[in-house]
Amino acid sequence: MLPLDRDIGKAKALVIDGNSGSRSALTNMLRDFGVGNVAQARRAQDGRRLLETQHFDIVVCEYHFDGEPVSGQDLMDDLRLAQLLPLSTVVVMISSEAGYARVAEAAEAALDAYLVKPHTQDALRERLLLARQRKTMLKDIIDLVEKGQHVEAAEICQIRFETRGPAWLQAARIGAELWLRLGKPHAAQTMFDAILKIGAVPWARLGVARAQYDAGGSIQARRTLESLLNDLPSYADAYDVMGRTLLDQGQPELALNALRLATSLTPGSVTRLVKHGLLAFYYGDPAEASEMLAKAARLGLNSRVYDLQGLVLLAAVQFDLADKRGLSASLSSLSGARAPQLNSARLRRFETVVSTLKALIERRVGDVVRQVRELIDEVRTPNFEFEAACNLIALLARVTKHELTLEGLADDVMILARRFAVSRTTCELLVRAAKAQAPFEKIIQNAYAAICAEAEEAVSKTISGLPGEAVEMLLTNAEVSLNAKLIDLALHTIERHHDRLENVERLKVRAEALHAQYRGYGTQVHLSRKSGSER
């Protein structure tokens, strides 16, 4: 058979299939197409390890694996959500007729093609040929993305879409995703809306919902998602976004149910298991949190898709259950995962929290006090985020419950709450992390009420024609509390009333300096994977 294209001899492919006969047949087909290097994996988890450490130009993956907890869709979803699947890689999913509907929906997410068994060699060749041609047409965009030049890539995608250039629909999808990543949801929604005028593409409908959510329109996002899920009740990605949206709207029970549905659709997805377990930790049953978090660790602990925050929460559950053996295992796993990233402040804090829980259960009071103080001393540092605040509150609640008194603890909790109670949702999560410790709950609620009062007073001053006083007050309070709500409101007031402010440049410098250091307070909880190398 003729080579697939002139560059196919340089290509590296991976076949992931549990059936040795099928795996061998697919490997031979790829070699007949001229693929120079074909690797094989018999389990989805084996395939994950290879895909996390090596680059492949082509991936052919079976949907179903007999007796295995991870499906092909679970695998591809995890890699895509963790941004570990290069845009240049062609992904083909293969399934039996019985799995066709779900594979079709999976194809909406990240696949270049799918085939239904039984398929012919010519059918696979056709799918690969078309997918490789699209990748070639998108090469200039893909190269920019891989270099981290996201703005330039998004702008080319915009032009490609507007002029209906080569592979314009795929370019539009990449561009819209990039605009979302760049914090420009309105530009993303414009592209998604334009795509929907051509056809009701499910991924574009989901993109509209994501753009609406990122722009602060959670009500509109929820309506869009409800319509989408009414038409496609098995669309797991839509439940992910619905969970975040419902949490923002103060409906954590419904948010948790959305994540339960996502997990039921992709039960081997490590990323979704961590999200599910995380929300169950705060709002659900401890047994449910333990089950999800333990399963996620079992399936993905050594994977780059696994967020180690899941291990911290699992350790907290193990502490509550007096599971010394499990807690020791979690600390050992966390220490091992941290070893290659000793400079990571995030992972160091994770290890300190779990180590402190172990010291507490073993009644090593001196170690508990020392390590708690180390964490408290970091509360005002720029890289101490909302996630770390929740972990610290959860730790302090357990320390207090075990009748270990720390001097000045109420003041420390107030400082932490003043910084991180930026919304009703973050306030509620801090309260939930406090694990029914009434004194902590009251401190957190009072801190949030004080922040809201300061913001309202500033708005009143602005309405009364005193925007300069409003900004001065906001910045003075923000410099004390480091609260991002006050920082954002100061910036917004400066932008809107720029011409009416004296010393506007000085005010702007103060506000932008605070924003640069302390905007990273985190969102509610990490319902999307932490980006970068810090797992």
N, C-alpha and C positions, 0 to 999 in steps of 0.2 A: 504494500500500500504506500502511496505517496506521502512524504512528510506533511505534517499539518500546516506548517509555514516555515519560512527560511531560518527562523531563530529557534525552532523547536528543539534542535539538537543541544542547545545550551540550557534547556529548561530542566528544572528539578521538580518531580511530582511525588505526591504521597497518596497511597491508597489505604483507606481505613475501612476494614471489613472483617467481621468475625468469622465468616465462612471461608475456609482455606481455598476451596475451589473457586468461589467467586472472586476472592482476592487475587488469585493467580491469573484468572481470566482477564480481570481489569488491568492488571500489570502488563500482561502480554499485549492487550489492546493499545495501551499507552506506548509501549515500545514499538509496536507496528506504526504508530503515528509519528515516530521519530523522536520521542522524548528520550533525552540522553541519560537521565538518572531517575530511577523510580524506587522509592522507599516504601515499606509496608508496615502496617500496624494492625494487630488483630482486635484491639480494644479501643474504645473511644478515649479512655484515659491515657493509653500509650500514645495515641495520636496527639493528644493535648500536649504531652511532654515534648514531642518532636516539634510541634508547631510553635511552642513557646521558646524553643532554643535554636531553631533553624528556619531559614527562609525557603518557602516552596512556591513555585510559580503556578502549580496546579494541585488542587486537592480534590480527590474523588472519595466521598464518604458515604457509607451505608447509614440509613436512618435508624434501623433497629438492630440491637445487639442482644442475642439470646442470653438470658441470665445475668445481664450486666445492668447496673443502676443508672448508667449514663447513656443517653441516646445521641445520635448524630446531631439532632437539633440542639440538645443541651450543650453539646460541645461547641457548636458554632455560635450559639447565643452568648456563652460565656466569653469566648474569644473576642467577639464583636463588642460586647458591653465593656470589656477591659481594654479595648482598642489595641488588641494584639494580633489582629488579622489584617495584613497589609492590603491596601487598595489594589495593588498590582496582582494579587493572588486570585486566580480563577477557582471558584468553589462550585463543585457539582455534587448535589445530594441524590442518592438513589434509594428508592423505596418500593415496597410491594404495593399492589393496587389498594390494599386495605388501608395503607397509611397515606394515600394520595392527598386527601383533603388537608391533613396537617402539614404535609410537606409543601403543599401549595402555599399555605400561610407562612411557613418557615421561609419560603423563597422570597416572600415580601420583605423579609428582614435583611438578609445579607448574601443570599446565594446568587450566583450568576446563571445557574441552570439547575433543573432537576429532571430525573428520568424515572419512569415507572417501570418496574419489572413485569415481564421480561423485556429487555431492550436489546437492540442490535448494536453491533460495532459501529455501523454507519450513523446510528442515532447519537451515540456518544461523540463520534467525530464531529458531527454537525454542531452539537452544543458547544464543544470546545472551540471549534473554528470560529463561531460567531462571538463567543465570549472573548477569545484572544484578540479578535479584530477590534472589539469595543475597547479593550484595554490599550491597544495600540493607539486608537484615536484619542484616548484620554491621557496619554503618556505625559504630555506637558503639564497637565493639572496634577497628576499623581506625583511627578517628580517634585513639584513645588510643595505639595503636602508633606512628602517624606523629608524635605529639607526644613520643614517648620515654617515655610512662608505661606501662612494660611490666608492672610488678607489678599495677597496677590493671586492665590489659587481661587479664592472665592470670587474675585472680580472677573477672572477669565471664565469661570463657570457662568457667571451672570451674563457675560457677553455671548458665550456659546449658546445659552438658552434663548436669549432674546433674538439672536440671528438665526436660530435653528441650525447651528453648525453641527459638525460630526458628533454623534453620540450625545445629542443635546439633552435628552431626558436623563441619562445617567449623570451628565455634568450638572444638571439642575439639582439632582438629589445630593451630590457631593457638595455643591455650593450652599444649598440650604442648611446642610449639617454643619458646614464650616461657619456660616453666619450665626448659628445657634452657639457653637463653641466659642465664637468671638464676642458673645454677649450682645448680638444684634438681632433680637427675635423678630423685630418688624421687617427687616430685610428678608429673614428666613420665611416668614409667613407670606410675604409677597410672592416669593417663588413657589411655595407650596400651593397657594391659591391659584396661581397661573397654571400649575400642573393639573389641578383638579378641574379646571375648565376644559381640559382636553379629555379627561376621563377620571372616574372615581377610583383612583389608585389608593388602596388602603394605607400604604406607607406615607403617602402625601397627606391623607386625612389625619393620621397620627402626628405627622410633622406640624400640621396646623395647631393641634392641641398642645404640643410641646412649646411651640412659639407663643401661643396664648398664655400658657402657664409662666414661661420665662419673662413675659412682658407684664406679669402681675394680674393677668385676667383669669384667675382660677375658676370663676363661675362659667365663663365662656369655654374654658378648657374642659370642664366637667361635662358640659352639654355636648361638645364635640365628641368626647370619649364615649359618652352614653350612647350616642347615635352609632358610632363605629362598632362598639361592642354588641349592640343590638343586631347589627348585620354580621359581625364576625366574633361570636362569643368565645372562640378559641385563640384569639390574638393575644399571646402572652405579653408582648411588648406594651400593649395598650393598658394592661392591668398594672404594669410597672408605673406608668405615668399617672394612672388613676390613683394609685396609692399615695403618691406625692401630693396630688391635687387635693384629695380628701383630707390628708393630714393638715395641709395648709388651711383648710376650711374648718378645722376643729372637730373633725369626725374620725378620730383614730380607730374606732371599732370597725367602721366601714373601710378605712384604709387597710387595716389588717386583713379584712376579708378579701380585699382586692389582691393582696399579696398571697393569700392562701390559694386563690384561684390561679395566679401565675405559677405558683409552685406545683400545683396539681397538674398543670399542663406540661411543665418541664421539671419533673421531680429530680432529675439529676443535675440541674443547673446550680453550680456552687454559688454563683453570684446571687441568684434569687433566694437560695436557702439562707444565706447570710442576712439579706434584707428582711426576709420573713422572720427569722429568729431575732433580729434586732428590734423590730417593732413589737413582736410578742414579748420581748424582755420588758419593754416599757408599758405596754398596754394590754397584754394578753396573759395567758396562764404560764407560770414558770415551767411547767412540764412541757408545754408546747415550745417555749423558747429553747429549752434544753434539747429537745428532740431535733429541732431544725439546726441549731448551732452545732450540735455534735455530729449530725450527718454531714453538714458542710465541711467541718474539719476532717472528717473521715475521708471524704471524697476529694478534697482539694487543698489540704494543708500545705503540701509542697508545690502547689501550683501558683503561678503569678496572677491568676484570676481571683485568688482567695484574699479577702480583706482581713487582716489580722485583728481588726476591731472585734470580729466575731469571736475570736479566741479569748479576748478580754471579758466579754459578756458571758461566755461559757464558763470562764473561771469564777465569775461572780455567782452564777447559778450553782456551780459546784460548791462554792463556799457556803451558800445558804442551805444546801443539802448536807453539809458536813462531810462532803466527799473529798477527803484528804488525798486519796490516791489520784483521783481525777484532777484535782487542783495542782498536784505536783507534776502530773503529765502535761498539763496545759502550760505551766511555767517552763518546763523543759523544752516544749515545742516552740514557745515564744522566744526563748533564749537562742535556740538553734536558728530560728528564722531571722533573728536580729543580727546574728554574727556577721553576715556579709555586709550589713548596713549599719555599722557601729556609729556613724555620724548622724543617723536619723533621730531627731528629737522626738518625733512621733512614736517610733518604736521603743525608744528608751523609756518614754512615759508609760507605754503599754506594759513593759516589763516591770517597771516600778510598781504599778498598780497591782499586778498579779503577785509579785513578790511580797507586797505588803499584806495582801489577803492571806497568803501562805503563812507569813509571820504572825498574823492575827489569830489564825486558827490554831497555831502552835503556841500561842500566848507568849511570843517573844516581844514584850512590850517596848523595849528599847529600840528594836529595829523598826517597829511600827511607827513610833513617834518620829524617829529620824527620817524615814522615807516619806511620811505624810508631810513633814515640814519641807522637804526637798520639792515636793509637788506644789505646795502652797506658795513657795517662793517664786514659782514660775508663772503665777496667774496673770501678772501684768506684762509678761514678755510678748512680743508681737506674734510669735509662732504658736502660742498657746491658744488653740481653737475651741470651738463649741463642743466638739467631740471630747476633747480633753477635760473640759469643764464638767460634762455629764459623768465621765468616768471618775473624776475627783469627788463630785457630790455623792455618787454611788458608794465610793470607798469610805468617805467620811460618815455616811449614814450607817454603814456596817460597823465602823469603829465605835460610833456612839452607842449603837444597839448593844454592843458587847461591853458597855459600861467602862469604856476607856476615855477618860476626860483629858482633853487637850486645851490648854490655856489660850484664850482669845479666839476660839473657834467660831463663835458667832460673828465676830468682826471679819474673819477670813471669808466666811460664807457670804456676807454682805458684799464684800469687795468683788467676789466672783460673780454674784448675781447681778450687781450693778453693771458689770461689763457685758454679760451674756444674755440678760433678759431683754431682748430686742423686739420681741413680738409675743403675741398670745401663745403661739405654738412653742417657741423656745422656753418661755416661762413655764408652760405646762410640762415640757420634757424635763426641765431641771427639777420641778416638783416631783415628777414621777421617779426620777433618778434618786431623789431623797428617800424613797422607800418608806413613806408614811412616818417619817420623823417630823412630828408637828412643828417643833421649833424651826427646823430648816425650811419647811414649807412656808411658814409665815414670813421669814426673812426674805425668801425669794419673791413672794407675792408683793411684799412691801417695796422691795427694790424695783420691781417692774412698775408698780403704781407710781413711784417717785420719778422714774424715767419718763413715763407717759405724761405726768404733770409738768415736767420740765419742757417736754416737746409742745404740749398744749399752750403753755405760757409763751413760748417763742412764737407760735403761730398767731396768738392773740396780739403780740407786739407788732408783728408784721402787718396784720390786718389794720391795726391802729396807726399805721404809717411810720413805724419805727423798726424797719428791717435791720438797721445797723445794730441797735440794741439786741435784737433777736439773735443775730449771728454771734455777737460778742458773748451773750449768755450761753448759747449752744456750745461754742468752742471752749469756753471756760469750764463748763460742766463736763464736756467730752474729754478734756485733758485730764480731768480727775477720774472719771468713770471708765474711759476708753470705750464707751458704748457706741456701736456702729449706727444705731438708730439716730442718735444725736449728731454724729458726724455726717451722715447722709442728708439729714434735714438742713444742716448748716450749708453744705455744698449746694443743695437745691435752692435755698434762699439766696445765696450769693449769685447763682446763675440767673434766677428770675428777676432779681432786683439789683443787678450789676450797676446800672446807671445811677442808682439812688444811694449807693454806699460810699462813705468816705473811707479812704485807705483800703480800697477794695482789693488791691493786689496783696497787701499784707494779710488781710483776712483769708484770701484765697490760698496763699502759701501755707498758713497755719492749718487750714482745713485739708488741703491736699496732702500735707505731711502726715496728719492723723490718718487720713484715708489710706495712704500708701502702707502704713504700718499695721493698722488695726481693722481694715475692711474684712480680713479673712477670718471672721468670727465663725464661719461655717454656716450651713443651713440647719434645718431642724435636726435631722439625723442623716447619716449617709445612706440615702436610698439609691444612690448611684455610687459606683466604686470610686474610691480615692484614686486620683490620677497620679501618674509618675511612678517612681520606683518604690516609694514608701507604701508597702502593702498594708 
